[in-house]
Amino acid sequence: MTYENCPIFDTHAHLGFPKIEARLEEVLSNAKEAGITRIITIGTDRESSEKAVSMAARYEEVFAVIGWHPCDVMEASDDVREELRHLASQPKVVAIGETGLDYHHLPSKREEGTAEDDRRLIEKQALIFRQHLEVAAEIGLNVVIHQRSAFDDTMEILKPFSDRVRGVFHCFVDCPERMQQVLAIGSLVSFTGIVTFKNATEVKETMLATPLDSLMVETDSPFLAPVPKRGKPCEPAYVRHTAEFVADARGITVEELSRSTCATAKSFFKGLL
């Protein structure tokens, strides 16, 4: 089967994670066969961001996003802005991230963690998130946002930058009302394979309520493989299944979804060709 008339972009993958990198050539070949013509690989710290830049340089279809994931900020310095500027200056870097807040994985939820550990992590996440936004505003890139169990605080930090920076809330699983709040400040939402899961009722409701020109699709590879691949390590080729599900649920063709999501991605990710 050929997909010349309906290419799909995987707007959020982690090609540098071991399960993907170990078979990268095969993964990229599978994506090509599935009509996935652009893959955006996402950094979560300095090392993975450098790897994303390197992969983007090696492969025409790969582009990079660089930054520190909120769960990785304790290993970052207290000021990552100069590192962000350097990484963002590299060819084919199309956004900054993933950055944001994550209160789901706090230290106190593990046996060895304390409330003081939580406080330090939350403060560091907010500090590093603001630095990502500052650099993004300075150099004219948008941001890829990770938020989990921290929606209100994430929005509070993002809003002062919303006249200069747009965000995409990746792997969006919140209610339609929160989606509307995101769109109201000029940002976007992106859906993973979760939307195909049988019990993901609210995610489906939100996806159906989102204007077609305000959403993108992604894999978050190697996580969250969509039905019918659920339970397997996810890879960019599988975003085709998510796209087909979204198109069918919305009563449109995959070609229509392709045109809209690809145009949205090219508008959001600066330099995505």
C-alpha positions in Angstrom: 0.0 0.0 0.0 1.2 3.5 -0.8 0.4 6.6 1.2 1.4 9.4 -1.2 -1.8 11.3 -0.7 -2.0 11.1 3.1 1.4 11.3 4.8 1.4 11.4 8.6 3.9 13.1 10.9 4.9 11.5 14.2 5.2 14.8 16.1 6.6 13.2 19.3 8.9 10.2 19.5 12.0 9.2 21.5 14.3 7.6 18.9 17.2 7.7 21.3 15.6 5.5 23.9 17.2 2.0 23.9 14.2 0.0 22.6 14.1 2.3 19.5 17.8 3.1 19.0 18.8 -0.6 19.0 16.8 -1.1 15.9 16.7 2.4 14.5 17.2 1.5 10.8 14.4 -1.0 10.9 12.2 1.5 12.8 12.8 4.2 10.2 12.2 1.8 7.4 8.9 0.7 8.9 7.9 4.3 9.3 8.6 5.0 5.7 6.5 2.1 4.6 3.6 3.4 6.7 3.8 6.8 5.1 5.3 8.6 8.1 7.3 11.2 6.3 8.4 13.3 9.3 9.5 12.2 12.8 10.3 14.6 15.6 12.5 13.1 18.2 12.4 14.7 21.6 15.2 15.4 24.1 14.6 14.8 27.8 18.1 15.9 29.1 21.4 17.2 27.7 22.6 13.7 26.5 19.3 12.8 24.8 19.0 16.3 23.3 22.4 15.9 21.7 21.4 12.5 20.4 18.3 14.0 18.9 20.4 16.6 17.1 22.7 13.9 15.8 19.9 11.8 14.5 18.3 14.8 12.8 21.6 15.4 11.0 21.8 11.8 9.8 18.3 11.3 8.6 16.3 13.5 6.3 13.0 12.7 7.8 14.1 13.3 11.4 13.9 16.6 13.2 14.9 17.4 16.8 13.4 19.0 19.9 15.8 19.8 22.7 15.3 20.3 26.4 14.9 18.8 29.9 11.9 16.7 30.9 10.5 17.7 34.3 11.3 14.4 35.8 15.0 14.9 34.9 15.5 18.4 36.1 17.3 17.4 39.4 20.3 16.3 37.2 20.3 19.6 35.4 22.2 22.7 36.5 20.3 25.6 38.1 20.5 27.6 34.9 20.2 25.7 31.6 19.6 28.7 29.4 23.0 28.8 27.8 22.9 25.1 27.1 19.4 25.5 25.5 20.6 28.3 23.3 23.6 26.2 22.1 21.5 23.1 21.4 18.7 25.1 19.8 21.2 26.7 17.4 21.9 23.3 15.8 20.4 22.4 12.4 16.9 20.9 12.3 16.0 21.8 15.9 12.3 22.8 15.5 11.2 23.4 19.1 12.3 23.4 22.7 11.2 20.7 25.2 9.9 18.5 26.4 9.5 20.7 29.4 6.8 21.4 32.0 5.6 20.1 35.3 5.0 16.5 36.6 3.5 16.0 40.0 2.5 12.4 39.4 6.1 11.1 39.9 6.9 12.9 43.1 9.5 11.5 45.5 7.0 11.1 48.3 5.1 8.6 46.2 8.1 6.3 46.5 9.2 4.8 49.9 12.4 6.8 50.2 10.9 10.2 49.3 9.8 13.0 51.6 7.6 16.1 51.4 10.8 18.1 51.4 12.0 16.2 48.4 8.7 17.0 46.7 9.1 20.7 47.4 12.6 20.8 46.0 11.6 18.9 42.8 8.5 21.1 42.2 10.6 24.3 42.7 13.3 23.0 40.3 10.7 22.0 37.7 9.1 25.4 37.8 12.6 27.1 37.5 13.7 25.0 34.5 10.3 25.3 32.8 10.5 29.1 33.0 14.0 29.0 31.6 12.8 27.0 28.6 10.1 29.5 28.0 12.5 32.4 28.3 14.8 30.9 25.7 12.0 30.0 23.4 10.6 33.5 23.5 14.1 34.9 22.9 14.9 32.8 19.9 11.5 32.4 18.3 10.8 28.7 18.9 7.7 27.1 20.4 7.7 24.6 23.3 6.7 20.9 23.7 5.0 20.6 27.1 4.8 17.7 29.4 2.3 18.1 32.2 1.0 15.4 34.5 -1.2 16.1 37.5 -0.1 19.7 37.3 -2.4 21.4 34.8 -3.2 24.6 36.7 0.4 25.3 37.7 1.6 24.6 34.2 -0.9 27.1 32.8 0.0 29.7 35.3 3.7 29.6 34.3 2.9 29.4 30.5 0.3 32.2 30.3 2.7 35.2 30.7 4.7 33.9 27.7 1.6 33.1 25.5 2.0 36.3 23.5 5.4 35.1 22.3 5.4 31.3 22.7 3.0 28.6 21.7 3.0 25.2 23.4 1.8 21.8 22.4 0.5 19.8 25.3 1.7 16.4 24.2 -0.1 13.2 25.1 -3.1 15.2 26.1 -5.5 13.2 28.3 -7.5 16.0 30.0 -11.1 17.0 29.7 -12.6 19.2 26.9 -12.7 22.2 29.3 -9.0 22.1 29.9 -8.4 21.6 26.1 -10.4 24.9 25.6 -8.1 26.6 28.2 -5.1 25.5 26.2 -6.5 26.7 22.9 -7.6 30.0 24.4 -3.9 31.0 24.9 -2.9 30.0 21.4 -1.5 26.6 22.2 -2.3 23.1 20.8 -3.0 19.6 22.0 -1.6 16.3 20.7 -3.0 12.8 21.0 -1.2 9.5 21.4 -2.3 5.9 21.1 -4.2 6.3 24.3 -7.1 7.7 22.3 -7.6 4.3 20.8 -7.8 2.5 24.1 -11.3 1.0 25.0 -11.5 2.7 28.4 -10.2 6.2 27.3 -13.7 7.7 27.2 -12.7 11.2 28.2 -9.7 11.3 25.9 -12.0 10.4 23.0 -14.5 13.1 24.1 -11.7 15.7 24.2 -10.3 14.6 20.8 -13.8 14.9 19.2 -14.3 18.4 20.7 -10.9 19.7 19.6 -11.0 21.8 16.4 -9.3 19.9 13.6 -6.7 22.6 13.1 -5.7 22.6 16.7 -4.6 19.0 17.2 -1.7 16.8 16.2 -1.0 13.1 16.5 2.1 11.3 17.9 3.4 8.1 19.3 5.5 9.0 22.3 7.5 6.0 21.2 8.5 3.6 22.7 5.4 4.1 24.9 1.7 3.9 24.5 1.3 1.8 21.4 -2.2 2.2 19.9 -4.7 -0.5 19.3 -4.0 -3.0 17.5 -0.4 -2.8 18.6 -1.1 -2.2 22.3 1.3 -4.0 24.6 4.2 -3.8 22.1 7.1 -1.3 22.1 5.7 1.6 20.2 7.4 3.0 17.1 6.7 5.9 14.7 5.0 3.7 12.1 2.2 3.1 14.6 1.0 6.7 14.5 -0.8 5.6 11.3 -3.2 3.6 13.5 -3.8 6.6 15.7 -4.4 8.8 12.7 -6.9 6.3 11.2 -8.7 6.0 14.5 -9.0 9.8 14.9 -10.2 10.3 11.3 -12.8 7.5 11.6 -14.1 8.8 14.9 -14.5 12.3 13.5 -16.1 11.1 10.3 -13.5 12.4 8.0 -11.0 10.8 5.6 -7.4 10.0 6.6 -6.5 12.4 3.7 -8.3 15.2 5.4 -6.6 14.5 8.7 -3.3 14.3 7.0 -3.7 17.7 5.3 -4.8 19.3 8.6 -2.3 17.8 11.0 0.7 18.2 8.7 -0.2 21.8 8.1 -0.5 22.4 11.8 2.8 20.7 12.5 4.6 22.8 9.9 3.1 26.0 11.4 4.0 25.0 15.0 7.5 23.5 14.5 9.7 26.2 13.0 11.8 24.9 10.2 9.9 21.6 9.7 9.9 21.2 6.0 
